[in-house]
Amino acid sequence: MEAGKIWETSILINFGYWLIDIKKEYGYGLLCIHSTCLGAKVGTLLDLKWKDFFINDVSDDYKNEMLNCIPVEVLEIKNSKNSTRKFYEISEFMQKITRNTFINNFHVDNRDGENFVYVTTKKTRQLSTTSLNKELNKLYEQYAEYINLKFNIKLNMRQLKTNAFEIAWGREMIKEYNYSKKVFIEISKYMGHRSVQDTIELLEINPIEKIRMCFDLFNPDDNEINQIRESLNDTNKFYSKYKLFGKINIDFYDFIEKHKINFGEKTEQDYWSEYKNDL
């Protein structure tokens, strides 16, 4: 087993933000974030252009302060080798980070829809799989040094390979579906593995067939506890937090929301009478 901690989604996203905000390597940063969000092989992303991420032609939008720069909700990725296509639903987070980086960080000269997204900042050279592992690890070393100097924390991550992003995504998916065997089968298909065992070995997680009884399912933080307690003394907060009523009363709740009712001098009974008259 390889030494060091496995790269997880949270640290990869943090690394991506460091590349964008601190290192100013916007292409590398977006590649890290996009690959982690999509669980896609890095090689399939490198040919993406700005026009693939936006509904409209963004070539001249900078003249209009990017007001018409609208991200796609579904990203289409074509495989030039076998002429296949894959479609990915883009999260709101990924839409925002892509749009904001495009508008705020990329130079005007690289805001053309036909330009590649994943490029080096200085030479605007398209990133290539041939040297990507080496370049990513150089950047990781600088990131680790930054974290150590800034927070006195020594990172002990594994060597950063291009498959680290899809591994992180796969581990998140497995966690989301409670390590069931079904999710391993689906992820194995998605990753193009020959067998589920190949997926298990790559992700270093085994399916869990046994169900563990959980007794911490309701485990609120302090903020949620405060909301619960405050709702006991505030009618509006109680209505907004709980919908514990029959159909007629749920309709009554919607009536309250629609009319933006704030129980003041009138009592709830007064509004209930008005509501019934409107039926």
C-alpha positions as semicolon CSV with decimal commas, in nm:
position;residue;x (nm);y (nm);z (nm)
1;M;0,000;0,000;0,000
2;E;0,126;0,344;-0,092
3;A;0,248;0,561;0,195
4;G;0,063;0,876;0,294
5;K;-0,299;0,979;0,324
6;I;-0,544;0,923;0,041
7;W;-0,655;1,244;-0,127
8;E;-1,014;1,322;-0,026
9;T;-1,255;1,562;-0,196
10;S;-1,224;1,835;0,067
11;I;-0,845;1,864;0,045
12;L;-0,847;1,846;-0,337
13;I;-1,100;2,132;-0,355
14;N;-0,887;2,329;-0,108
15;F;-0,582;2,264;-0,325
16;G;-0,781;2,382;-0,629
17;Y;-0,878;2,706;-0,456
18;W;-0,514;2,760;-0,353
19;L;-0,409;2,721;-0,715
20;I;-0,668;2,980;-0,822
21;D;-0,652;3,233;-0,538
22;I;-0,291;3,211;-0,418
23;K;-0,082;3,055;-0,695
24;K;-0,283;3,218;-0,977
25;E;-0,269;2,896;-1,180
26;Y;-0,632;2,912;-1,284
27;G;-0,622;2,630;-1,539
28;Y;-0,470;2,385;-1,293
29;G;-0,712;2,496;-1,024
30;L;-1,022;2,445;-1,238
31;L;-0,891;2,108;-1,355
32;C;-0,853;1,990;-0,994
33;I;-1,200;2,111;-0,898
34;H;-1,378;1,992;-1,213
35;S;-1,215;1,648;-1,206
36;T;-1,304;1,602;-0,840
37;C;-1,665;1,710;-0,892
38;L;-1,721;1,493;-1,201
39;G;-1,510;1,188;-1,118
40;A;-1,397;1,201;-1,479
41;K;-1,060;1,092;-1,611
42;V;-0,837;1,396;-1,648
43;G;-0,747;1,305;-2,006
44;T;-1,111;1,335;-2,115
45;L;-1,134;1,692;-1,982
46;L;-0,822;1,852;-2,127
47;D;-0,975;1,932;-2,466
48;L;-1,270;2,122;-2,318
49;K;-1,311;2,482;-2,429
50;W;-1,497;2,772;-2,272
51;K;-1,783;2,731;-2,518
52;D;-1,851;2,388;-2,363
53;F;-1,923;2,547;-2,023
54;F;-2,154;2,830;-2,130
55;I;-2,492;2,840;-2,302
56;N;-2,417;3,151;-2,505
57;D;-2,118;3,269;-2,707
58;V;-1,884;3,420;-2,449
59;S;-1,626;3,551;-2,694
60;D;-1,739;3,916;-2,669
61;D;-1,915;3,909;-2,333
62;Y;-1,632;4,082;-2,149
63;K;-1,737;4,402;-2,327
64;N;-2,072;4,376;-2,149
65;E;-1,921;4,295;-1,808
66;M;-2,011;3,930;-1,851
67;L;-2,379;3,987;-1,776
68;N;-2,479;3,725;-2,033
69;C;-2,226;3,464;-1,925
70;I;-2,464;3,176;-1,840
71;P;-2,317;2,835;-1,741
72;V;-2,460;2,512;-1,880
73;E;-2,638;2,277;-1,641
74;V;-2,536;1,968;-1,837
75;L;-2,180;1,935;-1,965
76;E;-2,119;1,728;-2,279
77;I;-1,778;1,564;-2,312
78;K;-1,681;1,403;-2,640
79;N;-1,423;1,129;-2,666
80;S;-1,227;1,190;-2,985
81;K;-1,076;0,840;-2,977
82;N;-1,400;0,644;-3,003
83;S;-1,649;0,920;-3,096
84;T;-1,859;0,859;-2,784
85;R;-2,026;1,128;-2,573
86;K;-2,094;1,154;-2,200
87;F;-2,323;1,397;-2,023
88;Y;-2,261;1,530;-1,673
89;E;-2,504;1,726;-1,458
90;I;-2,313;2,027;-1,331
91;S;-2,361;2,123;-0,967
92;E;-2,440;2,482;-0,875
93;F;-2,102;2,501;-0,703
94;M;-1,920;2,395;-1,020
95;Q;-2,119;2,642;-1,231
96;K;-2,027;2,927;-0,995
97;I;-1,656;2,849;-0,963
98;T;-1,625;2,812;-1,341
99;R;-1,808;3,137;-1,418
100;N;-1,634;3,338;-1,146
101;T;-1,288;3,218;-1,246
102;F;-1,360;3,285;-1,613
103;I;-1,479;3,639;-1,543
104;N;-1,244;3,746;-1,264
105;N;-0,918;3,564;-1,329
106;F;-0,864;3,480;-1,694
107;H;-0,712;3,748;-1,910
108;V;-0,932;3,902;-2,177
109;D;-0,721;3,736;-2,447
110;N;-0,816;3,394;-2,312
111;R;-1,188;3,463;-2,278
112;D;-1,269;3,339;-2,626
113;G;-1,514;3,051;-2,649
114;E;-1,271;2,859;-2,871
115;N;-0,988;2,877;-2,616
116;F;-0,896;2,580;-2,397
117;V;-0,997;2,600;-2,029
118;Y;-0,707;2,412;-1,874
119;V;-0,397;2,612;-1,959
120;T;-0,090;2,746;-1,782
121;T;-0,124;3,107;-1,669
122;K;0,200;3,252;-1,808
123;K;0,219;3,092;-2,152
124;T;-0,148;2,990;-2,185
125;R;-0,019;2,647;-2,290
126;Q;-0,279;2,369;-2,292
127;L;-0,214;2,117;-2,015
128;S;-0,102;1,774;-2,134
129;T;-0,119;1,428;-1,976
130;T;0,245;1,362;-2,063
131;S;0,382;1,589;-1,790
132;L;0,073;1,651;-1,575
133;N;0,168;1,416;-1,288
134;K;0,507;1,582;-1,253
135;E;0,363;1,935;-1,270
136;L;0,084;1,858;-1,022
137;N;0,332;1,720;-0,768
138;K;0,552;2,028;-0,800
139;L;0,248;2,240;-0,723
140;Y;0,147;2,012;-0,436
141;E;0,494;2,055;-0,279
142;Q;0,447;2,432;-0,291
143;Y;0,096;2,396;-0,148
144;A;0,225;2,176;0,137
145;E;0,498;2,433;0,211
146;Y;0,237;2,711;0,217
147;I;0,015;2,517;0,461
148;N;0,313;2,438;0,683
149;L;0,432;2,800;0,699
150;K;0,081;2,944;0,736
151;F;-0,070;2,698;0,985
152;N;0,225;2,491;1,110
153;I;0,061;2,177;0,970
154;K;0,266;1,919;0,785
155;L;0,065;1,746;0,515
156;N;0,134;1,381;0,456
157;M;-0,058;1,314;0,136
158;R;0,021;1,051;-0,123
159;Q;0,193;1,142;-0,446
160;L;-0,062;1,335;-0,650
161;K;-0,150;1,134;-0,960
162;T;-0,409;1,226;-1,219
163;N;-0,641;0,945;-1,101
164;A;-0,654;1,096;-0,749
165;F;-0,955;1,305;-0,853
166;E;-1,172;1,017;-0,974
167;I;-1,067;0,812;-0,669
168;A;-1,182;1,091;-0,437
169;W;-1,513;1,116;-0,624
170;G;-1,560;0,738;-0,614
171;R;-1,501;0,725;-0,238
172;E;-1,756;1,005;-0,187
173;M;-2,013;0,818;-0,397
174;I;-1,960;0,499;-0,198
175;K;-2,002;0,689;0,128
176;E;-2,319;0,856;-0,007
177;Y;-2,477;0,515;-0,071
178;N;-2,359;0,359;0,255
179;Y;-2,094;0,131;0,100
180;S;-2,357;-0,095;-0,060
181;K;-2,250;-0,351;-0,319
182;K;-2,480;-0,192;-0,578
183;V;-2,293;0,137;-0,575
184;F;-1,962;-0,047;-0,627
185;I;-2,110;-0,214;-0,936
186;E;-2,232;0,118;-1,081
187;I;-1,904;0,299;-1,009
188;S;-1,710;0,012;-1,164
189;K;-1,913;0,053;-1,485
190;Y;-1,872;0,430;-1,478
191;M;-1,495;0,404;-1,436
192;G;-1,469;0,144;-1,712
193;H;-1,313;-0,125;-1,493
194;R;-1,306;-0,490;-1,594
195;S;-1,439;-0,604;-1,258
196;V;-1,573;-0,473;-0,929
197;Q;-1,261;-0,607;-0,763
198;D;-1,053;-0,364;-0,970
199;T;-1,268;-0,082;-0,829
200;I;-1,232;-0,207;-0,472
201;E;-0,854;-0,221;-0,509
202;L;-0,836;0,127;-0,662
203;L;-1,059;0,294;-0,402
204;E;-0,924;0,083;-0,114
205;I;-1,272;0,036;0,033
206;N;-1,477;-0,282;0,064
207;P;-1,857;-0,309;0,040
208;I;-2,039;-0,333;0,372
209;E;-2,321;-0,584;0,372
210;K;-2,393;-0,574;0,744
211;I;-2,629;-0,305;0,867
212;R;-2,518;-0,124;1,181
213;M;-2,790;0,008;1,408
214;C;-2,742;0,383;1,447
215;F;-2,852;0,581;1,751
216;D;-2,711;0,919;1,655
217;L;-2,931;0,986;1,350
218;F;-3,057;1,307;1,507
219;N;-2,741;1,486;1,603
220;P;-2,807;1,862;1,570
221;D;-2,547;2,133;1,603
222;D;-2,589;2,423;1,847
223;N;-2,752;2,643;1,583
224;E;-3,024;2,387;1,510
225;I;-3,086;2,332;1,881
226;N;-3,133;2,708;1,924
227;Q;-3,383;2,712;1,636
228;I;-3,582;2,432;1,799
229;R;-3,599;2,613;2,131
230;E;-3,677;2,951;1,977
231;S;-3,967;2,803;1,777
232;L;-4,147;2,724;2,103
233;N;-4,193;3,096;2,167
234;D;-4,245;3,227;1,814
235;T;-4,542;3,129;1,597
236;N;-4,378;3,223;1,269
237;K;-4,065;3,025;1,349
238;F;-4,274;2,726;1,451
239;Y;-4,470;2,734;1,124
240;S;-4,152;2,774;0,918
241;K;-3,975;2,484;1,091
242;Y;-4,254;2,230;1,128
243;K;-4,528;2,117;0,894
244;L;-4,693;1,878;1,134
245;F;-5,051;1,936;1,022
246;G;-5,322;1,776;0,813
247;K;-5,387;1,878;0,453
248;I;-5,610;2,174;0,538
249;N;-5,352;2,308;0,779
250;I;-5,069;2,268;0,530
251;D;-5,280;2,478;0,294
252;F;-5,318;2,725;0,579
253;Y;-4,939;2,735;0,613
254;D;-4,910;2,812;0,240
255;F;-5,173;3,087;0,287
256;I;-4,955;3,238;0,559
257;E;-4,646;3,225;0,338
258;K;-4,831;3,371;0,038
259;H;-4,962;3,669;0,234
260;K;-4,636;3,704;0,430
261;I;-4,837;3,704;0,751
262;N;-4,670;3,814;1,069
263;F;-4,886;3,743;1,371
264;G;-4,907;4,079;1,543
265;E;-5,219;4,232;1,690
266;K;-5,436;3,976;1,513
267;T;-5,439;3,630;1,655
268;E;-5,381;3,310;1,463
269;Q;-5,753;3,239;1,502
270;D;-5,834;3,566;1,322
271;Y;-5,625;3,459;1,024
272;W;-5,772;3,111;1,034
273;S;-6,119;3,268;1,000
274;E;-6,004;3,480;0,704
275;Y;-5,846;3,175;0,547
276;K;-6,166;2,970;0,573
277;N;-6,365;3,256;0,416
278;D;-6,128;3,248;0,116
279;L;-6,187;2,877;0,054
